[in-house]
Amino acid sequence: MSENIKTYEAEGIKIYWKPNICKHAAECVKGLPSVFNTQKSPWVSPQNATAEKIMEVIDRCPSRALTYGQK
C-alpha cells in the first residue's frame, strides 16, 4: 500500500501530513488554530506562525501523522 503524504511549506519549515494514520486527537488544532484549521482548505497554513511554534505543536501529535523538516 502506498503512503499518502501531503506537504505544506513556509519560511523555515516543511510540514508532512499522513492522513491515513491520523487519529484526530486534535493536538494541532487546539495548539495552533491559526495554522491548523479543519474548516479551511487547505487546512494547514504554515505562514500563520513561526516555524519554531509550529514544530512545538507538531511534536505533540500522538500518532505522528504530522511531522516536519526544516528548510
C-alpha distances in whole Angstrom, upper triangle without the diagonal:
4,6,9,13,16,19,23,26,29,32,31,28,24,22,18,17,13,14,11,13,16,19,21,24,26,27,26,28,31,31,31,32,33,30,27,28,26,29,28,26,25,25,25,28,29,32,34,34,34,31,33,33,29,28,30,29,25,26,27,23,22,19,18,16,19,20,22,24,27,28
4,6,9,13,16,19,22,26,29,28,24,21,19,15,14,11,12,11,13,16,19,21,24,25,26,25,27,30,30,29,30,31,27,25,26,24,27,26,24,22,22,22,25,26,29,31,31,31,29,30,31,27,26,28,27,23,24,25,22,22,18,17,15,17,18,20,21,24,25
4,6,10,13,16,19,23,26,25,21,18,15,12,11,8,9,8,10,12,16,18,20,21,22,21,23,26,26,26,26,27,24,21,23,21,24,23,21,19,19,19,22,22,26,27,28,28,25,27,27,23,22,25,23,19,21,22,18,18,15,14,11,13,14,16,18,21,22
4,7,10,14,17,20,24,23,20,16,14,10,8,6,7,7,10,11,15,16,19,19,21,19,21,24,24,23,23,24,21,19,20,18,21,20,17,16,16,16,19,20,23,24,25,26,23,25,25,21,21,24,22,18,20,21,18,18,15,14,11,12,13,15,17,20,21
4,7,10,13,17,20,19,16,12,10,6,6,5,7,9,10,11,15,16,18,18,19,17,19,22,22,21,21,22,18,16,18,17,20,18,16,14,14,13,16,16,19,21,22,22,20,22,22,18,18,20,19,15,17,19,16,17,14,12,9,10,10,12,14,17,17
4,7,10,14,17,17,14,10,8,6,5,7,8,11,12,12,16,16,18,17,18,15,17,20,20,19,19,19,15,14,15,14,17,15,13,10,11,10,13,13,16,18,19,20,18,20,20,16,17,19,18,15,17,19,16,18,15,13,10,10,11,11,13,16,16
4,7,10,14,14,10,7,5,5,6,9,11,14,15,14,18,18,20,18,18,15,17,20,19,17,18,17,14,13,15,15,18,16,13,10,11,9,11,11,13,16,16,17,14,17,18,14,14,18,16,14,16,18,16,19,17,14,12,10,10,9,10,13,13
4,7,11,11,8,6,5,7,8,12,13,17,17,16,19,18,20,18,18,14,15,19,18,15,15,14,11,11,13,14,17,14,12,9,10,7,8,7,10,12,13,14,12,15,15,12,13,16,15,13,16,18,16,19,18,16,13,11,11,9,11,12,12
4,7,8,6,4,6,9,11,15,17,20,20,19,22,21,23,20,20,16,18,20,19,16,17,15,12,13,16,17,19,16,15,12,13,9,8,7,8,11,12,12,10,14,14,11,13,16,16,14,17,19,18,22,21,18,16,13,12,10,10,10,9
4,6,6,7,9,12,14,18,20,23,23,22,25,23,24,21,20,17,18,20,18,15,16,14,11,14,16,18,20,17,16,13,14,11,8,6,5,9,9,9,8,12,13,11,12,15,15,15,17,20,19,23,23,20,19,15,14,11,11,10,8
4,6,8,11,15,17,21,23,26,26,25,27,26,26,24,22,19,20,22,20,17,18,16,13,16,19,22,23,21,20,17,18,14,12,8,7,10,10,8,7,11,12,11,13,16,16,16,18,21,21,25,25,22,21,17,16,12,11,9,7
4,7,10,14,17,20,23,26,25,24,26,26,26,23,21,18,20,22,19,17,19,17,15,17,20,23,25,23,22,19,19,15,13,10,10,12,11,8,6,9,11,10,10,14,15,14,16,19,20,23,23,20,20,16,14,10,9,6,5
4,6,10,13,16,19,22,21,20,23,22,22,20,19,15,18,20,17,15,17,16,13,14,18,20,22,20,19,16,16,12,11,8,10,12,11,9,6,9,11,8,8,12,13,11,13,16,16,20,20,16,16,12,10,7,6,4,5
4,7,10,13,16,19,19,18,21,21,21,20,18,15,18,20,18,16,18,17,13,14,17,19,21,19,17,15,15,11,11,9,11,13,13,12,9,12,13,10,10,14,14,12,14,17,16,19,18,15,14,11,9,5,5,6,6
4,7,10,13,16,15,14,17,17,18,16,15,12,14,17,15,14,15,15,11,11,14,16,18,17,15,13,12,9,10,8,11,13,13,12,10,12,12,9,9,12,12,9,12,14,12,16,15,12,10,7,6,4,7,9,10
4,7,10,12,12,12,15,15,17,16,15,13,15,18,17,16,17,17,14,13,15,16,19,17,16,13,13,10,12,11,15,16,16,16,13,15,16,12,11,14,13,10,12,14,12,15,13,10,8,6,5,6,8,11,13
4,6,9,9,8,12,12,14,13,14,11,13,17,16,15,16,17,13,11,14,13,16,16,14,12,11,9,13,12,16,17,17,18,16,17,17,13,13,15,13,10,13,14,11,13,11,9,5,5,7,9,12,15,16
4,6,6,7,10,12,14,14,15,14,16,19,19,18,19,20,17,14,16,15,18,18,16,14,13,13,16,16,20,21,21,22,19,21,20,16,16,18,16,13,15,15,12,13,10,8,5,7,9,11,14,18,19
4,6,5,9,9,12,13,15,13,14,18,18,18,18,20,17,14,15,12,16,16,14,13,12,12,16,17,21,21,22,23,21,23,22,18,18,20,17,14,16,16,12,13,10,10,7,9,12,14,17,21,22
4,6,9,11,14,15,17,16,17,20,21,21,21,23,20,17,18,16,19,19,18,17,16,16,20,21,24,25,25,26,24,26,25,21,21,22,20,17,18,18,14,14,10,11,8,11,14,17,20,23,25
4,6,9,11,13,14,15,16,19,19,20,21,23,20,17,18,16,20,21,20,18,17,17,20,21,24,25,25,25,23,24,23,20,19,20,17,14,15,15,11,10,7,8,6,9,12,15,18,22,24
4,6,8,9,11,11,13,15,16,17,17,19,17,14,15,13,17,18,17,16,14,14,18,18,22,22,22,23,21,22,20,17,17,18,15,12,14,13,9,9,6,8,5,8,11,15,18,21,24
4,6,8,10,12,13,14,16,17,17,20,18,15,16,14,17,19,19,19,16,17,20,21,24,24,24,25,23,23,22,19,19,19,16,14,15,13,9,8,6,9,8,11,14,18,21,24,27
4,5,8,9,9,11,13,15,14,17,16,12,12,11,14,16,17,16,13,14,18,19,22,21,21,23,22,22,20,17,18,18,14,13,15,12,9,9,9,11,9,11,14,18,21,24,26
4,6,8,9,9,11,13,14,17,16,13,14,13,16,18,19,19,15,16,19,19,23,21,21,22,21,21,19,16,17,16,12,12,13,10,8,7,8,11,10,11,15,18,22,24,27
4,5,5,6,8,10,10,13,12,9,10,10,13,15,17,16,12,13,16,16,20,18,17,19,19,19,16,14,15,14,10,11,13,10,8,9,11,12,11,11,14,17,21,23,25
4,6,5,6,8,10,13,12,10,12,12,16,17,19,18,14,13,16,16,19,17,16,17,17,16,13,12,12,11,7,8,9,6,6,8,10,11,11,10,13,15,19,21,23
4,6,5,6,7,10,8,6,9,10,13,14,16,14,11,10,12,12,15,13,13,14,14,14,11,9,10,10,6,6,9,8,7,10,11,11,11,9,11,13,16,18,20
4,6,6,5,8,8,5,6,8,10,12,14,13,10,10,12,13,15,13,13,16,16,16,13,11,13,13,9,10,13,11,10,13,14,14,13,12,14,16,19,21,23
4,6,6,10,10,8,9,11,13,15,17,17,13,13,15,15,17,15,14,16,17,17,13,12,14,13,9,11,13,11,11,13,15,16,16,14,17,18,21,23,25
4,6,9,9,8,11,13,15,16,19,18,14,13,14,13,16,13,12,13,14,13,9,9,11,9,6,9,11,9,10,13,15,15,15,13,15,16,19,20,22
4,5,6,6,8,12,14,14,16,15,12,10,10,10,12,9,8,11,12,12,8,7,11,10,7,9,12,11,12,15,17,16,16,13,15,15,18,18,20
4,5,5,6,9,10,11,13,13,10,9,10,11,12,10,10,13,15,15,12,11,14,13,10,12,15,14,14,17,19,18,17,15,17,17,20,21,22
4,6,7,11,11,11,13,12,10,9,7,9,9,6,7,11,13,14,11,10,14,14,12,14,17,16,17,20,21,20,19,16,18,17,20,20,21
4,6,10,11,10,11,10,8,5,5,5,8,6,7,10,11,13,10,8,11,12,10,11,14,15,14,18,19,17,16,13,14,14,16,17,18
4,7,9,9,10,9,6,5,7,8,11,9,10,13,13,15,12,9,12,13,10,10,14,13,12,15,16,15,13,11,13,14,17,18,19
4,5,6,8,8,5,6,8,11,13,11,13,16,17,18,16,13,16,17,13,14,17,16,15,18,18,18,16,14,17,17,20,22,23
4,5,7,8,5,8,11,13,16,15,16,19,20,21,19,16,18,19,16,15,19,17,15,18,17,18,15,14,17,19,22,24,25
4,7,9,7,10,12,15,17,15,18,21,22,24,21,19,21,22,19,19,22,21,19,21,21,21,19,18,21,22,25,26,27
4,6,5,8,9,13,14,13,16,19,20,22,20,18,21,22,19,19,22,22,20,23,22,22,19,17,20,21,23,24,25
3,5,8,9,13,14,14,17,20,20,23,21,18,21,23,20,19,23,23,20,23,22,21,18,17,19,20,22,23,23
4,6,7,10,12,13,15,18,18,21,19,16,19,21,18,17,21,21,19,22,20,19,16,15,17,17,19,20,20
4,7,10,12,12,14,17,17,19,17,14,16,18,15,14,18,18,16,19,18,17,14,13,15,16,18,20,21
4,6,9,9,11,13,13,15,14,11,13,15,13,12,16,16,14,18,17,16,13,11,12,13,15,16,17
4,6,6,8,11,11,14,13,10,13,15,13,13,17,18,17,20,20,18,16,13,15,14,16,16,16
4,5,6,8,8,11,10,7,10,13,12,11,15,16,16,20,20,17,16,13,13,11,13,12,13
4,6,7,9,12,11,10,13,15,15,15,18,20,19,23,24,21,20,16,16,14,15,14,13
4,7,9,12,10,9,13,14,13,14,18,18,19,23,23,21,20,17,17,16,17,16,16
4,7,8,7,7,10,11,11,12,15,16,17,21,22,20,20,16,16,14,15,14,15
4,5,5,6,9,10,11,12,14,16,18,21,23,20,20,16,15,13,14,12,13
4,6,5,6,9,10,10,12,15,16,19,20,17,18,14,12,10,10,8,10
4,5,5,6,9,10,11,13,15,19,20,17,18,15,13,11,11,10,12
4,5,5,6,9,10,12,14,17,19,17,17,14,13,12,13,13,15
4,5,5,6,9,10,11,15,16,14,14,10,10,9,11,11,13
4,5,5,6,9,10,14,15,12,13,10,8,7,9,9,12
4,6,5,7,10,13,15,13,15,12,11,10,12,13,16
4,5,5,7,11,13,11,12,10,10,11,14,15,17
4,5,5,9,10,8,9,6,6,8,11,13,16
4,6,8,10,8,10,8,8,9,12,14,17
4,6,9,8,11,9,10,12,15,17,20
4,6,5,7,6,8,11,15,17,20
4,6,8,9,11,14,17,20,23
4,5,8,10,14,17,20,23
4,5,6,10,13,16,19
4,6,10,13,17,19
4,7,11,14,16
4,7,10,13
4,7,9
4,6
4
